[in-house]
């Protein structure tokens, strides 16, 4: 194969992406794409998806499997250059529009209406700026968001698979996050509506999906009948039983790197910027305060909601609804969406997961003190190249552990395994030990270790 062939094929893919984006831009400005029919949507999605897949795969096609570091730190789009800033502004603006100005997206909502109608069984009239402004929202704004989110995960998942195809772990993990996002993160919730069932996301649970442990939402599900009862029990059991059990055996990676849609987007669409995650001690200190602060906040909010429900609103009045509203605004919208994704090109891919996600906080505490998972190191083989630390999206200085041959047992580690995939000497190994008590000093006394960590 000619050396220049991948570049030429990639250019063809880029043209397809440009055509798809041009169609989206035209729809955003109000130009009806084939009368807002399925054909119009296809004119946008087909070149966008096909072109995106070609562009994502082309640089790695015909090359020797193995990590490629070429240009990672020099490309302006991957080193906080002007393309990165521009992309960050565009993503941030889109998230702001989805959350707070959906009327600006009426053209795109109408563009996806045929697919929305096919999946949900609903046939809404075309959205209007006035109508969306009057209502304050439209269900198609979230359908549009979910569709673009899923396209990003699948397309960039192909890139992730090609880039790390030398690692079976990475291939399996990428296939997993793409599957869960496409099915349980997008298709299943829409199809449930077609069968007159509640829209439900089986891969999210409290505290990431805080409502699934709120009394009013649980009652609403139970009132929907057998399937609703199953959904209610599913959410409760996953949050209170499955999470600690699975984390004990496999660490937080079972969720953060294999199932979660937030992690799926970070691992696929965010992979080009994983090296931008700060490795400083200041970032680590902020991380420990911020992520556990959000966990405390959602725990108190949930307790407030239950107390208000038990008192039938007679004691706390509107305090619980106010707390829920502000939590949804600050954490659910600003931190998880606008900052968590919009800042990918500038701060790395796991801004939300590392600093603010309450689900990651719970999983991290369980992993740090009660799990069998660890990353073992063979310090005698380490050549201090620094690849492991560079590519750690959670900001862990992996090399420091490897140099002294210490197990990597950190609450923030999501077990993505990229540090092991980029190591040229096979120094790192992800393992689930026979017990949780042999990972670090005092790990056989987890409660004592937890108290020591809090004291320090």
C-alpha positions in Angstrom: 0.0 0.0 0.0 1.3 3.5 -0.9 2.4 5.6 2.0 0.2 8.3 0.8 -2.9 6.1 0.5 -4.1 6.5 4.1 -3.9 10.3 3.8 -5.9 10.2 0.6 -8.6 7.9 2.0 -8.7 10.1 5.2 -9.3 13.1 3.0 -12.3 11.4 1.4 -13.7 10.7 4.8 -13.1 14.3 5.8 -15.2 15.4 2.8 -18.0 13.2 3.9 -17.9 14.6 7.4 -17.9 18.1 6.0 -20.9 17.3 3.9 -22.8 15.9 6.8 -21.9 18.9 9.0 -23.0 21.3 6.2 -26.4 19.6 6.1 -26.7 20.0 9.8 -25.7 23.6 9.6 -28.3 24.2 6.9 -31.0 22.5 9.0 -29.9 24.6 12.0 -30.4 27.7 10.0 -33.9 26.5 9.1 -33.4 25.1 5.6 -35.8 22.0 5.3 -33.8 18.9 4.3 -36.0 17.1 1.8 -39.1 18.4 3.7 -37.9 16.9 7.0 -38.3 13.4 5.8 -36.2 10.3 6.4 -34.4 11.1 3.1 -33.4 14.5 4.5 -32.1 12.9 7.7 -30.2 10.3 5.6 -28.6 13.1 3.6 -27.1 14.3 6.8 -26.3 11.1 8.8 -25.0 8.9 6.1 -22.1 11.1 4.9 -21.4 12.1 8.6 -21.2 8.5 9.8 -19.6 6.9 6.8 -17.2 9.8 6.4 -16.4 9.8 10.1 -15.7 6.1 10.1 -13.4 6.4 7.1 -11.6 9.4 8.6 -11.2 7.7 11.9 -9.9 4.4 10.6 -7.7 5.6 7.7 -4.6 6.8 9.6 -4.2 3.3 11.1 -5.2 1.2 8.2 -2.2 -0.9 6.8 0.1 0.1 9.7 1.7 -2.2 12.2 -0.5 -2.6 15.3 0.8 -0.8 18.3 0.5 2.6 19.9 1.5 5.5 17.7 2.7 8.7 19.4 3.4 10.6 16.3 2.2 14.2 16.4 0.1 13.7 19.6 1.8 16.6 21.4 2.4 18.7 18.3 -0.9 18.8 16.5 -2.7 22.1 17.4 -6.0 20.3 17.8 -4.4 18.0 20.4 -2.2 20.5 22.2 -4.6 23.3 23.1 -4.0 25.2 19.8 -6.6 27.3 18.2 -8.5 24.3 16.6 -8.9 22.9 20.1 -10.2 26.1 21.5 -12.6 26.5 18.6 -13.9 22.9 19.0 -14.3 23.5 22.7 -16.4 26.6 22.1 -18.6 24.8 19.6 -19.2 21.8 21.9 -19.9 24.1 24.9 -22.3 26.2 22.8 -24.2 23.1 21.7 -24.5 21.9 25.3 -25.7 25.3 26.4 -28.3 25.3 23.7 -29.5 21.8 24.6 -29.9 22.6 28.2 -31.1 26.2 28.2 -31.9 27.4 24.7 -33.5 24.5 22.8 -35.4 26.9 20.6 -32.1 27.5 18.8 -32.1 23.9 17.8 -35.5 23.7 16.2 -34.1 23.0 12.7 -32.1 20.1 14.0 -35.0 18.7 16.1 -37.2 18.8 13.0 -34.4 17.0 11.0 -34.4 14.1 13.4 -38.2 14.0 13.8 -38.7 11.0 11.3 -36.3 8.8 13.3 -37.9 10.0 16.6 -41.3 9.0 15.3 -40.1 5.6 14.0 -38.5 4.7 17.3 -41.0 6.1 19.8 -44.2 5.5 17.9 -45.1 9.2 18.3 -45.9 11.6 15.4 -45.3 15.1 16.7 -45.8 18.1 14.5 -42.8 20.1 13.4 -41.3 22.1 16.2 -41.4 25.9 16.0 -39.3 28.4 17.8 -42.3 30.0 19.4 -43.7 26.7 20.6 -40.5 25.5 22.1 -39.9 28.8 23.8 -43.4 28.7 25.3 -43.1 25.2 26.5 -39.5 25.6 27.6 -38.5 22.3 26.1 -39.2 19.6 23.6 -38.6 15.9 23.9 -36.7 15.9 20.6 -34.0 18.1 22.0 -32.9 15.2 24.1 -33.4 12.7 21.3 -31.2 14.9 19.1 -28.6 15.0 21.9 -28.7 11.2 22.4 -28.4 10.6 18.6 -25.4 12.8 18.2 -23.9 11.4 21.4 -24.3 7.8 20.1 -22.9 8.6 16.7 -19.8 10.1 18.3 -19.3 7.0 20.5 -19.7 4.6 17.6 -17.6 6.5 15.1 -14.8 7.3 17.4 -15.1 3.8 18.9 -14.0 2.5 15.5 -10.9 4.8 15.7 -10.2 3.6 19.3 -10.4 0.0 18.1 -8.0 0.6 15.2 -5.6 2.6 17.3 -5.4 0.0 20.1 -6.0 -3.2 18.0 -2.9 -4.8 19.4 -4.7 -5.1 22.8 -7.6 -7.6 23.1 -8.6 -5.8 26.3 -9.0 -2.5 24.5 -11.0 -4.1 21.6 -13.4 -5.8 24.0 -13.8 -2.7 26.2 -14.4 -0.5 23.2 -17.0 -2.9 21.8 -18.7 -3.0 25.2 -19.1 0.8 25.6 -20.3 1.1 22.0 -22.9 -1.7 22.6 -24.2 -0.3 25.8 -24.5 3.3 24.5 -26.2 2.2 21.2 -28.7 -0.2 22.9 -29.4 0.7 26.5 -28.2 4.3 26.2 -30.2 5.2 23.1 -32.4 2.6 21.4 -34.1 0.9 24.4 -35.3 4.1 26.1 -36.9 5.2 22.8 -38.5 1.8 22.1 -39.9 1.7 25.6 -42.0 4.7 24.7 -43.3 3.0 21.6 -44.8 0.4 23.9 -46.3 3.0 26.2 -43.7 2.4 28.9 -41.6 4.8 30.9 -38.4 6.1 29.3 -35.7 4.3 31.4 -32.0 4.0 31.2 -30.9 0.6 32.6 -27.2 1.5 32.6 -27.6 4.5 34.9 -28.6 4.5 38.6 -28.3 6.6 41.8 -26.4 8.8 42.3 -25.5 9.3 38.6 -29.2 9.1 37.8 -30.4 10.7 41.0 -34.1 10.4 40.3 -34.0 6.6 40.3 -33.8 6.7 44.1 -36.2 9.6 44.7 -39.6 8.5 46.3 -41.8 10.3 43.7 -40.0 8.7 40.8 -40.1 5.2 42.4 -43.8 5.6 43.0 -44.3 6.7 39.4 -42.5 3.6 38.1 -44.5 1.3 40.3 -47.7 2.8 39.1 -46.8 1.8 35.5 -47.4 -1.9 36.1 -45.1 -4.9 36.1 -42.3 -3.5 33.9 -42.3 -0.3 36.0 -42.0 -2.3 39.2 -39.1 -4.2 37.6 -37.4 -0.8 36.7 -37.9 0.5 40.2 -36.3 -2.6 41.8 -33.6 -2.6 39.2 -32.5 0.9 40.0 -32.5 0.3 43.8 -30.7 -3.1 43.6 -28.1 -1.8 41.2 -27.3 1.2 43.4 -27.3 -0.6 46.7 -26.3 -4.2 45.9 -24.7 -4.7 42.5 -22.4 -1.7 42.7 -20.5 -2.8 45.8 -20.5 -6.5 44.8 -19.2 -5.9 41.3 -16.7 -3.3 42.4 -15.3 -5.7 45.1 -14.5 -8.2 42.4 -13.6 -6.0 39.4 -12.9 -2.5 40.7 -14.7 0.5 39.2 -13.6 -0.5 35.7 -16.6 -2.8 35.3 -18.8 0.3 35.1 -16.6 3.4 34.3 -14.8 1.8 31.4 -17.2 -0.9 30.2 -20.8 0.3 30.7 -21.2 4.0 31.5 -22.1 6.3 28.7 -20.1 9.2 30.2 -17.1 7.0 30.2 -17.9 5.6 26.8 -17.8 9.1 25.3 -14.6 9.9 27.1 -12.9 6.7 26.0 -13.9 7.0 22.3 -14.6 10.6 21.3 -12.2 11.9 23.9 -9.3 9.6 23.2 -7.4 12.3 21.1 -7.1 14.5 24.2 -6.5 11.9 27.0 -2.9 13.1 27.4 -4.1 16.6 28.5 -5.2 15.5 31.9 -3.3 17.3 34.6 -0.8 15.2 36.6 -0.1 17.9 39.1 -0.5 17.5 42.9 -2.8 20.5 42.9 -5.2 18.8 40.5 -5.1 15.7 42.7 -5.9 17.7 45.8 -8.8 19.5 44.0 -10.1 16.2 42.7 -10.3 14.6 46.2 -12.3 17.6 47.6 -14.5 18.2 44.5 -15.7 14.7 43.7 -16.4 13.8 47.3 -18.0 17.1 47.9 -20.5 16.4 45.1 -21.1 12.9 46.6 -21.9 14.5 50.0 -24.2 17.1 48.2 -26.3 14.5 46.3 -26.5 12.3 49.5 -27.8 15.2 51.5 -30.2 16.2 48.7 -31.6 12.6 48.5 -32.0 12.5 52.2 -33.8 15.8 52.1 -36.1 14.6 49.4 -37.0 11.4 51.4 -37.5 13.4 54.6 -39.8 15.8 52.9 -41.7 12.9 51.4 -42.1 11.3 54.8 -43.3 14.6 56.3 -45.6 15.1 53.3 -44.0 18.5 52.7 -45.2 19.8 56.0 -41.8 20.4 57.6 -39.4 21.2 54.9 -41.7 22.9 52.4 -40.0 23.6 49.1 -36.5 23.0 50.4 -36.1 19.6 48.8 -37.4 20.7 45.4 -35.1 23.8 45.5 -32.1 21.6 46.4 -32.9 19.2 43.6 -33.3 22.0 41.1 -30.0 23.6 42.0 -28.2 20.2 42.0 -29.6 19.4 38.6 -28.5 22.8 37.3 -25.0 23.0 38.8 -24.0 19.3 38.7 -26.3 17.7 36.1 -26.0 20.4 33.5 -23.0 22.7 34.1 -20.5 20.2 35.4 -21.5 17.0 33.6 -22.3 18.6 30.3 -20.9 22.0 29.6 -17.7 21.6 31.5 -17.5 17.8 31.5 -17.6 17.5 27.7 -17.1 21.0 26.4 -13.6 21.1 27.9 -12.4 17.8 26.4 -10.0 19.6 23.9 -8.5 21.7 26.7 -8.5 19.7 30.0 -8.6 16.1 28.8 -11.4 13.6 28.6 -12.4 12.7 32.1 -13.1 16.1 33.6 -16.5 15.0 34.8 -15.5 11.5 35.8 -12.4 12.7 37.6 -13.6 15.8 39.4 -17.4 15.7 39.8 -19.1 12.4 39.2 -20.8 11.1 42.4 -21.0 7.6 40.9 -17.3 7.6 40.3 -16.8 8.8 43.9 -18.7 5.8 45.4 -17.0 3.3 43.1 -13.6 4.9 43.9 -14.0 4.6 47.6 -15.0 1.0 47.2 -12.2 0.3 44.9 -9.5 2.0 47.0 -10.4 0.2 50.3 -12.5 -2.8 49.6 -11.8 -4.2 46.1 -9.6 -7.0 44.8 -8.6 -4.9 41.7 -5.1 -3.5 41.3 -2.6 -2.7 38.6 0.6 -4.6 39.4 4.0 -3.3 38.2 7.3 -4.9 37.4 9.7 -2.1 38.4 12.8 -4.0 37.1 11.5 -3.7 33.6 10.5 0.0 33.7 12.6 2.3 31.5 10.9 5.5 32.7 9.7 6.4 29.2 6.6 8.1 30.8 4.1 6.8 28.2 1.9 5.4 31.0 1.6 8.7 32.9 1.2 10.6 29.6 -1.8 8.6 28.5 -3.5 8.3 31.9 -6.7 10.2 31.5 -7.3 10.3 35.3 -4.1 12.3 35.9 -2.3 9.5 37.8 1.5 9.5 37.7 1.7 5.8 36.8 5.4 6.0 36.2 6.1 6.9 39.8 4.4 3.6 40.9 6.1 1.6 38.2 9.6 2.9 39.1 9.3 1.6 42.6 7.4 -1.6 41.7 4.3 -0.6 43.7 0.8 -1.7 43.0 -1.4 1.1 41.6 -4.4 1.3 43.9 -6.0 4.7 43.4 -9.7 5.6 43.9 -9.6 7.6 40.6 -8.3 4.8 38.4 -11.0 3.6 36.0 -9.1 0.6 34.8 -9.1 1.6 31.2 -5.8 -0.2 30.7 -4.4 2.3 28.3 -1.3 2.6 30.5 -0.6 -1.1 30.0 -1.4 -0.9 26.3 1.2 1.9 25.6 4.0 0.4 27.8 6.8 -0.9 25.6 8.1 -3.3 28.2 4.9 -4.9 29.6 5.5 -3.5 33.0 1.9 -3.0 33.9 -0.8 -5.6 34.4 -4.5 -5.2 35.4 -5.4 -7.9 37.9 -8.2 -9.0 40.2 -6.4 -10.7 43.1 -7.7 -13.5 45.3 -8.3 -11.0 48.1 -8.4 -7.3 48.7 -6.0 -7.5 51.7 -2.7 -7.8 49.8 -2.7 -4.6 47.7 -1.0 -2.1 49.9 0.0 -1.7 53.6 -3.1 -1.8 55.8 -5.3 -3.1 52.9 -6.1 -6.1 55.1 -7.7 -3.6 57.5 -9.9 -1.5 55.1 -11.8 0.5 57.7 -8.5 1.4 59.5 -7.0 2.4 56.1 -10.0 4.5 55.4 -9.7 6.3 58.7 -6.0 6.9 58.1 -6.8 8.4 54.7 -9.4 10.7 56.1 -7.0 11.8 58.9 -4.3 12.7 56.4 
